[in-house]
């Protein structure tokens, strides 16, 4: 608990909104979020809040300052309803402030301002300011709106002026608060209350008393809850054994772990997983098409970039498009049970993992699309989906190869390219990166030119980009068939170029343009559909001998 300190000389603080939040004991915990700074105060009742994963006790007079994009989960105790005031405000740089460097430093300090409990005693005068702000929240007339701005400044003044708690009491509470924050950064698998009290430089009994005041739980129960939260996340996002999960969470005995889990969660670990994986609300920043192929529809996905496959359009109906860079607020409102992502959104992982258990599955050129289904299928109660989809693809591929027996020879080869920069550059694709690679090389079993095999497939990269047009013959001259992924340019900038026209596949009428909607996507259902389209392309355009 500390006294509020703000850079008034270099920043202007403006109130955006004030909301009264009421929580009943029997109700589900409410999740609150704002993209700007928030001041929150408990006006009546009691309960608890989890602030970015850290538990805090709420009683009348509890006040917190939260930085932008903080998740605030609040629940009420039995008794009078819990009433909170939620003030959203902005920090605006003052033009002409002392120096650019100083102003920038102040803004940086605000952006990374750690959440903290504020000393707001005596609370009566703070509560009075808040009630007055709330009563006049609808002011629209210019002068009345300005007066509301002044009221907000007066509230900040009262908070910065400081409370009346004794210095020693504040120091002890602050030491305990710091140790609680440290628990979220440390390995709690082998830590004792005595060690925490020693770290805070106070007695064990006083430490436990202050700990419960701050969190509403004893240190032992709080640490156990942290361990179980770790275990719950691992149960949902991994296929590890119960023994491995228990040890990872800091429980040496798997039977004791199971007993404590059931005691605190209300279900055994096995029951928890079975229940949690049924009807999961999944947000897929990536792997949405894998989910759809396995028969599970995510509540939201990045359809802006990864949606639009010809073969999945009907399945995508009703899925919320959260875009390429989804906001914390948008994802929070969806109340997901699980978030899936790959390393394309790596910077978003810390924020997403605060909202729900988050599985980060990085792209690996050696892992097939069916491996992805296998990994994710274990988490979504579809353990056999990968084998079923792979078997179906192999059956279809065998059927298509039989139909094309008179068109393709056993030694036929193919290259897959994409042109960029108005035909000045191109990319080459392997067998495991979309653009028809899997059905062309694995399904039709067309051979791979040696440079493509070496640089795209054997290297594990699966894509070689930024190659100058002059090098096109190196990769494509040895290919009987040439497939061009049309992602904006197609062949329009190169079709009259002598390098293009010199390629054997072009000269023999074996160059085919693949549309983005049909061939860019790489999931079990799309690659199955691509097999049929390839069969049509190759049979409709058989070159004369």
C-alpha positions in Angstrom: 0.0 0.0 0.0 1.5 3.3 -1.0 0.9 7.0 -1.5 -0.1 8.0 -5.1 2.5 10.0 -7.0 1.8 11.4 -10.5 3.8 13.7 -12.8 1.4 16.7 -12.7 3.9 19.1 -14.2 4.3 17.2 -17.5 1.0 15.4 -17.9 -2.7 16.2 -17.8 -5.0 13.6 -16.4 -8.5 13.5 -17.9 -11.5 11.4 -16.8 -12.9 9.2 -19.6 -15.7 7.4 -17.7 -16.9 6.4 -14.3 -18.9 3.2 -13.8 -20.6 1.7 -10.7 -20.1 -2.0 -10.5 -22.3 -4.2 -8.2 -21.4 -7.8 -7.5 -23.6 -10.5 -5.7 -22.1 -13.4 -3.8 -23.7 -16.1 -5.9 -22.9 -14.5 -9.2 -20.0 -15.6 -11.5 -16.8 -13.6 -11.1 -16.9 -10.5 -13.3 -13.9 -9.8 -15.6 -13.2 -6.1 -16.1 -10.7 -4.5 -18.5 -9.9 -1.1 -19.9 -7.3 0.0 -22.5 -6.5 3.1 -20.4 -5.5 3.7 -16.7 -8.0 2.8 -14.1 -8.6 3.9 -10.5 -10.9 1.4 -8.7 -12.4 1.8 -5.2 -14.5 -0.6 -3.0 -17.4 1.5 -1.7 -19.2 -1.2 0.3 -19.3 -4.9 0.9 -16.3 -7.3 0.7 -14.8 -9.7 -1.8 -11.7 -10.4 -3.7 -10.0 -9.4 -6.9 -7.5 -11.1 -9.1 -5.4 -8.4 -10.7 -3.4 -9.9 -13.6 -3.3 -13.2 -11.8 -2.5 -11.7 -8.3 -5.2 -12.0 -5.6 -6.2 -9.0 -3.5 -8.7 -8.7 -0.7 -11.5 -6.1 -1.2 -13.1 -4.4 1.7 -14.7 -0.9 2.0 -11.9 1.6 1.3 -9.7 -0.7 -0.8 -8.3 1.4 -3.7 -6.1 0.4 -6.6 -4.4 2.1 -9.5 -4.2 -0.1 -12.6 -2.1 0.4 -15.7 -3.7 0.0 -19.2 -4.8 -3.4 -20.3 -5.0 -4.9 -16.8 -7.4 -7.8 -16.2 -9.4 -7.4 -13.0 -11.5 -10.4 -11.9 -13.8 -9.5 -9.1 -16.1 -11.7 -6.9 -18.2 -10.8 -3.8 -18.4 -12.5 -0.4 -21.6 -13.5 1.3 -23.4 -10.5 2.9 -24.0 -7.0 1.6 -23.4 -6.7 -2.2 -19.9 -5.5 -3.2 -20.0 -2.1 -4.8 -17.0 -0.7 -6.8 -16.3 2.6 -8.5 -14.4 2.1 -11.7 -12.8 5.3 -13.1 -11.1 5.2 -16.5 -8.7 8.0 -17.2 -6.1 9.1 -19.7 -2.6 10.6 -19.2 -2.0 13.3 -21.9 1.4 14.9 -22.3 1.4 18.7 -21.7 2.7 20.5 -24.8 5.7 22.7 -24.0 6.7 20.6 -21.0 10.2 21.1 -19.6 12.0 18.9 -22.0 11.3 16.2 -24.6 13.4 13.6 -22.8 11.8 14.4 -19.4 8.3 14.2 -20.9 9.1 10.9 -22.6 10.4 9.5 -19.4 7.2 10.5 -17.6 5.1 8.8 -20.3 7.2 5.7 -20.1 6.7 5.6 -16.4 2.9 5.8 -16.8 2.9 3.1 -19.5 4.6 0.6 -17.3 3.2 1.9 -14.0 2.8 -1.2 -11.8 -0.6 -1.8 -10.2 -0.6 -1.0 -6.5 -3.0 -0.7 -3.6 -3.2 2.9 -2.5 -3.4 4.3 1.0 -6.8 6.0 0.9 -7.5 6.5 4.6 -9.6 8.1 5.9 -11.8 6.8 3.1 -14.7 9.1 3.9 -13.4 12.1 1.9 -12.3 9.9 -1.0 -15.8 8.3 -1.1 -17.4 11.7 -1.1 -15.4 12.8 -4.1 -16.3 9.6 -5.9 -20.0 9.9 -5.1 -20.0 13.5 -6.5 -18.2 12.4 -9.7 -20.7 9.6 -10.2 -23.7 11.9 -9.6 -22.5 14.3 -12.3 -21.3 11.7 -14.8 -23.8 12.6 -17.4 -22.7 16.3 -17.6 -22.7 17.5 -21.3 -22.9 21.3 -21.0 -19.4 22.7 -21.5 -19.1 24.5 -18.1 -20.5 21.5 -16.2 -18.1 19.2 -18.0 -15.2 21.4 -17.0 -16.4 21.3 -13.4 -16.4 17.5 -13.6 -12.8 17.7 -14.8 -12.0 19.8 -11.7 -13.7 17.2 -9.4 -11.4 14.5 -10.9 -8.3 16.7 -10.2 -9.5 17.1 -6.6 -9.8 13.3 -6.3 -6.3 12.9 -7.5 -5.1 15.6 -5.1 -6.7 13.8 -2.2 -5.1 10.5 -3.2 -1.7 12.1 -3.6 -1.9 14.0 -0.3 -1.7 10.6 1.3 -3.5 8.7 4.1 -3.0 8.5 7.8 -1.6 5.0 8.2 1.5 4.8 10.3 4.9 4.6 8.5 5.8 1.3 10.2 2.4 -0.3 9.3 2.7 0.9 5.7 6.2 -0.5 5.5 5.2 -3.9 6.8 2.2 -4.1 4.5 4.3 -3.0 1.5 6.9 -5.7 2.4 4.2 -8.4 2.4 2.8 -7.1 -0.8 6.2 -7.2 -2.5 6.6 -10.8 -1.4 3.2 -11.7 -2.8 4.1 -10.2 -6.1 7.4 -12.2 -6.0 5.4 -15.4 -5.6 4.2 -14.9 -9.2 7.7 -14.6 -10.5 9.3 -17.4 -8.4 9.2 -21.1 -8.5 6.8 -21.8 -5.7 7.3 -25.5 -5.7 9.5 -25.5 -2.6 8.9 -22.3 -0.6 7.8 -21.9 3.0 5.8 -19.2 4.9 8.8 -18.9 7.3 11.1 -18.0 4.3 8.6 -15.5 3.0 8.3 -13.8 6.4 12.1 -13.7 6.7 12.3 -12.1 3.3 9.7 -9.4 4.4 11.7 -8.9 7.6 8.7 -9.4 9.9 7.5 -12.2 12.2 5.7 -15.3 10.8 2.5 -14.6 12.7 2.4 -10.9 11.6 3.3 -11.9 8.1 0.4 -14.4 7.9 -2.0 -11.8 9.4 -1.1 -9.1 6.9 -1.0 -11.7 4.0 -4.6 -12.6 4.8 -5.7 -9.0 5.0 -4.2 -8.3 1.6 -5.4 -11.5 -0.2 -8.2 -13.0 1.8 -6.3 -16.3 2.0 -3.6 -17.8 4.2 -0.1 -18.0 2.7 -0.3 -21.8 2.6 -3.7 -21.7 0.7 -2.5 -19.0 -1.6 0.7 -20.9 -2.6 -1.4 -24.1 -3.1 -3.7 -22.1 -5.3 -0.8 -20.9 -7.4 0.5 -24.5 -7.8 -3.0 -25.7 -8.8 -3.4 -22.9 -11.3 -0.1 -24.0 -12.8 -1.4 -27.5 -12.9 -4.8 -26.5 -14.4 -3.0 -24.7 -17.2 -0.8 -27.7 -17.9 -3.7 -30.1 -17.8 -5.4 -28.0 -20.5 -2.4 -27.2 -22.7 -0.3 -30.4 -22.6 -0.6 -34.1 -22.8 1.8 -34.8 -19.9 1.0 -37.5 -17.4 -0.5 -36.7 -14.0 2.7 -37.6 -12.3 4.7 -35.1 -14.5 2.1 -32.4 -13.9 2.1 -32.9 -10.2 5.9 -32.7 -10.0 6.0 -29.6 -12.3 3.5 -27.9 -10.0 5.6 -28.7 -6.9 3.8 -31.7 -5.5 6.1 -34.6 -4.7 3.3 -37.0 -4.2 0.8 -37.4 -7.1 -1.9 -38.8 -4.7 -1.6 -35.8 -2.4 -1.8 -33.6 -5.5 -5.0 -35.3 -6.6 -6.5 -35.0 -3.1 -5.7 -31.3 -2.8 -6.8 -30.6 -6.4 -10.3 -32.2 -5.6 -10.4 -30.4 -2.3 -9.8 -26.9 -3.8 -11.2 -27.3 -7.3 -14.2 -29.5 -6.5 -13.2 -32.1 -9.1 -10.4 -34.6 -9.6 -7.8 -33.7 -12.2 -9.2 -36.2 -14.6 -12.8 -34.9 -14.1 -11.5 -31.4 -14.5 -9.9 -32.1 -17.9 -12.9 -34.1 -19.1 -15.3 -31.3 -18.2 -13.0 -28.5 -19.4 -12.3 -30.0 -22.8 -16.0 -30.4 -23.5 -17.5 -27.3 -25.1 -14.3 -25.3 -24.8 -14.6 -21.7 -25.9 -11.4 -21.4 -28.0 -9.9 -18.2 -29.5 -7.6 -19.2 -32.3 -5.0 -16.5 -33.3 -3.8 -19.4 -35.4 -4.8 -23.0 -36.0 -8.5 -22.1 -36.6 -8.5 -24.3 -39.7 -7.0 -27.2 -37.8 -9.8 -26.9 -35.3 -12.5 -26.8 -38.0 -10.9 -29.8 -39.7 -11.1 -31.7 -36.4 -14.8 -30.8 -36.0 -14.5 -28.0 -33.4 -15.6 -24.4 -34.1 -13.6 -21.7 -32.3 -15.6 -18.7 -30.9 -13.1 -16.3 -32.6 -10.2 -16.5 -35.0 -7.9 -14.3 -37.1 -10.1 -14.7 -40.3 -8.6 -11.4 -41.7 -5.4 -13.3 -42.5 -6.2 -17.0 -42.2 -9.9 -17.1 -43.2 -11.4 -17.5 -46.6 -10.5 -21.0 -47.8 -12.9 -22.2 -50.5 -13.3 -25.4 -48.6 -14.0 -23.9 -45.2 -16.2 -20.9 -45.9 -19.4 -22.5 -44.7 -17.7 -23.7 -41.5 -16.4 -20.2 -40.7 -19.9 -18.7 -40.4 -20.5 -17.4 -36.9 -16.8 -17.2 -36.0 -15.8 -13.7 -34.7 -13.0 -12.2 -36.7 -10.5 -10.8 -34.2 -8.1 -9.6 -36.8 -4.3 -9.9 -37.2 -3.5 -8.0 -33.9 -6.4 -8.7 -31.5 -6.8 -6.4 -28.6 -6.8 -7.7 -25.0 -10.2 -6.1 -24.5 -11.7 -7.9 -27.5 -10.4 -11.3 -26.5 -11.3 -10.8 -22.8 -15.0 -10.1 -23.8 -15.1 -13.5 -25.5 -14.4 -15.3 -22.2 -12.2 -18.0 -23.7 -11.3 -21.2 -22.0 -8.3 -21.7 -24.2 -6.3 -19.5 -26.6 -4.3 -21.1 -29.5 -1.5 -19.2 -31.2 1.8 -19.7 -33.1 4.9 -17.5 -33.1 3.4 -15.0 -35.6 1.9 -13.3 -32.5 4.7 -14.0 -30.1 4.7 -10.5 -28.6 1.0 -11.0 -27.7 1.6 -14.1 -25.6 2.2 -12.4 -22.2 -1.1 -10.5 -22.5 -3.1 -13.5 -23.9 -1.8 -15.9 -21.2 -3.3 -13.6 -18.5 -6.8 -14.0 -20.1 -6.9 -17.8 -20.3 -4.6 -20.8 -20.6 -2.7 -20.1 -23.8 -1.0 -22.7 -26.0 1.9 -21.3 -28.1 2.7 -23.9 -30.8 5.5 -22.4 -33.0 5.8 -23.2 -36.6 8.2 -26.1 -37.4 9.0 -27.1 -40.9 9.4 -30.7 -39.9 5.9 -31.0 -38.3 3.1 -31.9 -40.7 -0.4 -30.5 -40.6 -1.6 -33.9 -39.3 1.0 -33.6 -36.5 -0.7 -30.3 -35.6 -4.1 -31.9 -35.5 -2.7 -34.7 -33.4 -1.2 -32.3 -30.8 -4.3 -30.0 -30.7 -6.7 -32.9 -30.9 -5.5 -34.3 -27.6 -6.5 -30.9 -26.0 -10.0 -30.7 -27.5 -11.2 -34.2 -26.9 -10.6 -35.3 -30.5 -7.7 -37.8 -30.1 -8.5 -39.8 -33.2 -9.1 -36.8 -35.6 -5.6 -36.7 -37.0 -5.5 -40.4 -37.9 -8.9 -40.3 -39.5 -8.1 -37.2 -41.6 -4.7 -38.5 -42.7 -6.2 -41.9 -43.7 -9.0 -40.1 -45.7 -6.4 -37.9 -47.5 -4.3 -40.9 -48.4 -7.4 -42.7 -49.9 -8.3 -39.6 -51.9 -4.7 -39.1 -53.1 -4.6 -42.8 -54.3 -7.8 -42.3 -56.2 -6.5 -39.1 -57.9 -3.2 -40.7 -58.8 -5.1 -43.6 -60.4 -7.2 -41.1 -62.5 -4.0 -39.3 -63.6 -2.0 -42.4 -64.5 -2.2 -41.5 -68.1 -1.2 -37.9 -67.5 1.6 -38.1 -65.0 4.6 -40.4 -65.2 6.4 -41.8 -62.2 9.3 -39.5 -62.9 7.3 -36.2 -63.3 8.6 -33.2 -61.3 7.1 -29.9 -60.2 8.1 -26.6 -58.7 5.8 -24.1 -56.8 6.7 -20.4 -56.9 5.2 -17.0 -56.1 6.1 -13.8 -57.8 6.6 -10.5 -55.9 7.8 -6.9 -56.4 6.2 -6.7 -59.9 7.9 -9.8 -61.1 11.4 -8.8 -60.0 11.5 -11.4 -57.2 10.0 -14.8 -56.5 9.7 -17.3 -53.6 9.9 -21.1 -53.8 7.8 -23.4 -51.6 8.4 -26.9 -50.2 6.0 -29.7 -49.3 4.9 -28.4 -45.9 4.0 -24.7 -46.2 0.6 -24.5 -48.0 0.3 -23.2 -51.6 -0.5 -26.7 -52.7 2.8 -28.2 -51.6 1.4 -31.2 -49.6 -1.1 -32.4 -52.3 1.4 -31.8 -55.1 4.4 -33.5 -53.6 2.8 -35.9 -51.0 -0.5 -36.5 -52.7 0.3 -36.7 -56.4 3.9 -37.7 -55.5 5.4 -35.4 -58.1 9.2 -35.2 -57.7 11.0 -32.2 -56.2 13.8 -30.4 -58.2 17.1 -30.8 -56.4 17.6 -27.1 -55.5 14.0 -26.9 -54.0 14.6 -30.2 -52.1 17.9 -28.9 -50.7 17.1 -25.3 -49.9 13.4 -25.5 -49.0 12.7 -29.0 -47.7 15.9 -30.4 -46.3 16.7 -27.1 -44.6 13.4 -27.2 -42.7 12.6 -23.7 -43.9 9.9 -24.8 -46.4 10.0 -21.4 -48.1 12.9 -19.5 -49.8 12.0 -15.9 -50.3 13.4 -12.8 -52.1 15.1 -14.6 -55.0 15.9 -12.5 -58.0 14.0 -13.4 -61.2 17.3 -14.2 -62.9 17.6 -17.3 -60.6 14.2 -18.7 -61.6 15.7 -21.3 -64.0 17.9 -22.7 -61.2 14.7 -23.8 -59.3 12.2 -24.3 -62.2 14.1 -25.3 -65.3 14.2 -29.0 -64.1 10.5 -29.1 -63.4 8.0 -30.8 -65.7 5.2 -28.8 -64.1 5.3 -25.3 -62.7 2.6 -24.1 -60.2 2.4 -20.3 -59.5 0.7 -19.2 -56.2 -1.3 -16.1 -57.1 -1.3 -13.9 -54.0 -1.7 -10.6 -55.9 0.6 -10.8 -58.9 0.1 -14.2 -60.5 2.2 -14.2 -63.7 1.1 -10.9 -65.2 4.5 -9.2 -64.7 6.5 -12.1 -66.0 4.4 -13.8 -68.7 6.2 -12.0 -71.5 9.7 -12.1 -69.9 12.2 -14.3 -71.8 13.3 -16.0 -68.6 9.7 -17.2 -68.0 9.1 -18.2 -71.6 12.4 -20.2 -71.6 11.2 -22.6 -68.9 10.3 -26.1 -70.2 7.1 -26.3 -68.2 5.9 -23.0 -69.7 7.0 -24.0 -73.3 5.1 -27.3 -73.0 1.9 -25.7 -71.5 2.4 -27.2 -68.1 2.4 -23.9 -66.0 -0.6 -23.5 -63.8 -1.8 -20.5 -61.7 -3.2 -21.4 -58.3 -5.7 -19.0 -56.8 -5.2 -17.8 -53.2 -8.7 -18.9 -52.0 -8.2 -22.4 -53.4 -4.5 -23.1 -52.7 -2.9 -20.9 -50.0 -4.5 -22.7 -47.1 -2.9 -25.6 -45.4 -5.3 -27.7 -43.3 -6.6 -31.3 -43.7 -9.9 -30.3 -45.4 -8.3 -27.7 -47.7 -5.5 -30.0 -49.0 -8.1 -32.7 -49.6 -10.1 -30.3 -51.8 -6.9 -29.1 -53.5 -6.3 -32.7 -54.7 -9.5 -32.6 -56.8 -8.7 -29.2 -58.2 -5.2 -30.3 -59.2 -6.7 -33.3 -61.0 -9.0 -31.0 -62.9 -6.2 -28.6 -63.9 -4.0 -31.4 -65.1 -6.6 -33.3 -67.1 -8.2 -30.2 -68.7 -4.9 -28.8 -69.9 -3.1 -31.8 -71.2 -0.4 -30.6 -73.7 -0.1 -32.0 -77.1 2.7 -34.5 -77.5 
